[in-house]
Amino acid sequence: MKRLMIAAAVSTALALGACATATPYQPLQRGGAVSGGYSERQIEQNRWQVAFSGNSLTNRDTVERYLLYRAAELTLAQGYDWFEMVDRQTDRDTRVYRDAFYDPWYGPGWGPTWRIYNRGYWGGGPWGYGSAFDYTEVTRYEARAEIFMGRGPKPADNARAFDARDVQVRLSPTIVRPT
């Protein structure tokens, strides 16, 4: 029994260690060791939807930078020189989880509780005077854009247009790929 518990603890630690990495620049992965990544869908001949989803350790700046890099990489792969961000948005998904391992009043993993948001702080608990429970806030970002691709020089009068080669050269040193 003791060996089984040690084996379970070691496997849990290894699994958590694998998840303790921000999403690298990779194709979209779901349920893998490191979730998230880029995806794209062609809408017309020279129009695409591009997205990058990060995990809870990937900050907003990284998600938006990887989206821009993927748009440049895709533009060049399709034989175009520049792209225009027709539409772009970044979504934030924040969830609050209750730590199920320790509850001083009701034992491990169960207990009635409530949370109230008041003046910028979370409060509540079994008696309403604050909470002895541990909560974890998890935030994930996803950036999406619709891009239009073009050939030749980038339109000088369009602030939403990007030279794909220039974007790729400038952002390449900041791109972290999977090991």
Secondary structure, DSSP 8 states (H G I E B T S, - for coil): -HHHHHHHHHHHHHHHHHHSS---S-B-BSSSSS-BEEEEEEEETTEEEEEEE--TTS-HHHHHHHHHHHHHHHHHHTT-SEEEEEEEEEEEEEEEEE--S--TTT-TT-----EEEETTEEEE-SSSS---S-EEEEEEEEEEEEEEEE-SS--TT-TTEEEHHHHHHHHGGG-----
